[in-house]
């Protein structure tokens, strides 16, 4: 009977050791997987910040009109300054010239820009 007890004890110890070893391996693999997942997410976040905005959005082909049907997009012409604004700016330029901040040539150049 002593031999069977020894064998049973050895089997129980070996089984326990195997179960503990497997549990430790699975836990360590889970930690490594979590670490890899976190690194992948950080890399994706960095890549997303480095890519231009238009590259992050999928193309919307259904919303696009055919090339021949699209109207050209031009920037609207700049609004002409109102007379009051021009007068105020000319007065400020005159004050700067009188104070000695602007030379006569600079004053004339700025005035020509304002008057067009």
C-alpha positions in Angstrom: 0.0 0.0 0.0 2.9 2.3 0.6 3.8 2.3 -3.0 0.3 3.2 -4.2 0.2 6.1 -1.7 3.5 7.4 -2.9 2.4 7.2 -6.5 -0.9 8.9 -5.7 0.9 11.6 -3.7 3.3 12.2 -6.6 0.4 12.3 -9.1 -1.5 14.8 -7.0 1.6 17.0 -6.5 2.5 16.8 -10.2 -1.1 17.6 -11.2 -1.2 20.6 -8.8 2.1 21.8 -10.1 0.9 21.5 -13.7 -2.3 23.4 -12.9 -0.4 26.2 -11.1 2.1 26.4 -14.0 -0.7 26.6 -16.6 -2.5 29.3 -14.6 0.7 31.3 -14.3 1.3 30.9 -18.0 -2.2 32.0 -18.9 -2.1 35.0 -16.6 1.3 36.0 -18.0 0.0 35.6 -21.6 -3.0 37.7 -20.7 -0.7 40.5 -19.3 1.4 40.4 -22.4 -1.7 40.5 -24.6 -3.0 43.5 -22.6 0.3 45.2 -22.9 0.4 44.5 -26.7 -3.2 45.8 -27.1 -2.4 49.0 -25.2 0.7 49.6 -27.3 -1.3 49.0 -30.5 -3.9 51.5 -29.3 -1.3 54.1 -28.5 0.3 53.6 -31.9 -3.1 54.0 -33.6 -3.7 57.2 -31.7 -0.3 58.6 -32.7 -0.9 57.6 -36.3 -4.3 59.3 -36.2 -2.7 62.5 -35.0 -0.1 62.5 -37.7 -2.4 61.8 -40.6 -4.2 64.8 -42.2 -7.9 65.2 -41.4 -9.0 64.2 -44.9 -7.2 60.9 -44.7 -9.1 59.9 -41.6 -12.6 60.2 -43.1 -13.8 57.5 -45.6 -14.7 58.9 -49.0 -18.4 59.7 -49.5 -18.9 58.6 -53.1 -22.6 58.5 -53.0 -22.8 62.2 -52.1 -20.5 63.4 -54.8 -21.9 64.8 -58.0 -20.4 64.0 -61.4 -17.4 66.1 -62.3 -19.2 67.9 -65.1 -22.1 68.9 -62.9 -20.0 70.5 -60.2 -19.9 74.3 -60.1 -16.4 75.8 -59.6 -15.9 77.1 -56.1 -14.4 80.6 -56.1 -13.7 82.6 -53.0 -16.1 85.6 -52.7 -14.5 88.9 -53.6 -13.3 90.9 -50.6 -15.8 93.3 -49.3 -15.0 96.9 -50.2 -14.4 98.9 -47.2 -17.1 101.4 -46.4 -16.5 105.1 -46.7 -16.6 105.6 -43.0 -14.0 102.9 -42.4 -11.7 104.4 -45.0 -12.1 107.9 -43.5 -11.3 106.5 -40.0 -8.2 104.7 -41.3 -7.0 107.8 -43.2 -7.4 109.8 -40.0 -5.4 107.3 -38.1 -2.7 107.3 -40.7 -2.6 111.1 -40.6 -2.3 111.0 -36.8 0.5 108.5 -37.0 2.3 110.7 -39.6 1.9 113.8 -37.4 3.2 111.9 -34.4 6.3 111.0 -36.4 5.6 107.3 -36.4 5.2 107.2 -40.2 7.4 108.9 -42.7 5.8 110.8 -45.6 6.6 108.0 -48.0 5.1 105.4 -45.7 2.0 107.5 -45.3 1.6 107.9 -49.1 2.0 104.1 -49.6 -0.6 103.3 -47.0 -3.0 105.9 -48.3 -2.6 104.5 -51.8 -3.4 101.0 -50.5 -6.6 102.3 -48.8 -7.8 104.2 -51.8 -7.1 101.3 -54.1 
